[in-house]
Amino acid sequence: MKNNPSITNLKKRSNLIFVLHLLVLFVISCNKEDTPQHYEFKFIEEYCDVVTVGGVVGIADKCFEVGEIVSGTDYGGKTITIRIAEHSNLNEGPPSSASYQEFLEVPRDYLKIAE
């Protein structure tokens, strides 16, 4: 039994329409808000937290004053990730007594984008 050319073309056209619909749905689902946004943030309220300054037992209070500006990344959640220390070779590999905390999650209510 031979394939009918019109049925074969119809199947190809249906497959093409299906693939195009999937492509459109994929493009729509990828919006700009899903990508992290890097900004300079300013504290609008005083904020303190405990950070690791040297291994598991080396902890200290870290406080930020109103108006202090920090670099951070907004992933769109309830917190904003700010950088509290620069990266170095001490933080490479598994955690050790020389490792320290580089980032801090701060509730977004304490920060606004610096102007």
C-alpha positions in Angstrom: 0.0 0.0 0.0 1.4 3.4 -1.0 1.4 6.5 1.2 -1.0 9.2 0.0 1.1 12.3 -0.6 -1.6 14.6 0.8 -1.7 12.6 4.0 2.1 12.7 4.3 2.1 16.5 3.7 -0.6 16.9 6.3 1.4 14.9 8.9 4.5 17.0 8.2 2.5 20.2 8.5 0.9 19.0 11.8 4.3 18.1 13.1 5.7 21.5 12.1 2.8 23.3 13.8 3.3 21.3 17.0 7.0 22.1 17.1 6.3 25.8 16.5 3.8 25.8 19.3 6.4 24.3 21.6 9.0 26.8 20.6 6.6 29.7 21.2 5.8 28.3 24.7 9.5 27.9 25.5 10.3 31.5 24.5 7.3 32.9 26.5 8.4 30.9 29.6 11.9 32.4 29.4 11.4 35.9 30.6 14.0 38.4 31.8 12.8 38.2 35.5 14.1 34.7 35.8 17.7 35.9 35.4 19.5 37.2 38.4 20.0 41.0 38.5 23.2 42.4 39.9 23.0 45.8 41.5 24.5 48.1 44.2 22.1 48.1 47.1 21.7 50.6 50.0 20.6 49.6 53.5 17.4 51.4 54.5 17.4 49.9 58.0 20.2 48.7 60.3 20.8 45.0 59.8 22.9 42.5 61.8 23.6 38.8 61.3 26.1 36.2 62.4 28.8 35.3 59.8 31.6 32.8 59.5 35.0 34.6 59.7 37.3 31.6 59.9 36.1 28.0 59.9 33.1 26.6 61.8 34.0 28.0 65.2 35.0 31.5 63.9 31.8 33.4 64.0 31.2 37.1 64.5 28.3 39.6 64.3 28.3 41.6 61.1 26.2 44.8 61.2 25.3 47.2 58.4 24.3 50.8 59.0 21.5 52.8 57.3 22.9 54.2 54.0 25.7 51.6 53.7 26.1 50.5 50.0 26.9 46.8 49.1 27.1 44.8 45.9 24.5 42.1 45.5 22.4 39.8 43.4 18.6 39.7 43.3 17.3 36.2 42.4 13.7 37.3 42.9 13.1 35.6 46.2 12.5 36.9 49.7 16.2 37.7 50.2 18.9 39.4 48.3 22.4 37.9 48.2 25.1 40.4 49.1 28.9 40.0 49.0 30.5 40.6 52.3 34.0 39.5 51.4 36.1 39.0 48.3 36.9 35.5 47.1 40.4 34.1 47.7 42.3 30.8 47.5 41.5 30.2 51.2 37.9 29.3 50.2 39.0 26.9 47.4 38.4 23.2 48.1 36.6 21.8 51.2 35.8 24.0 54.2 38.7 24.5 56.6 39.6 26.6 59.6 40.8 29.3 57.2 37.6 29.4 55.2 35.3 32.4 55.5 31.9 33.5 54.4 31.7 35.5 51.2 27.9 36.0 50.8 25.0 36.9 53.1 21.3 36.5 52.5 19.5 39.7 53.6 15.8 40.0 53.6 14.8 42.4 50.9 12.9 44.7 53.3 16.3 46.0 54.5 17.6 47.0 51.0 16.8 49.1 48.1 18.7 49.7 44.8 21.3 52.4 45.3 20.8 55.5 43.1 
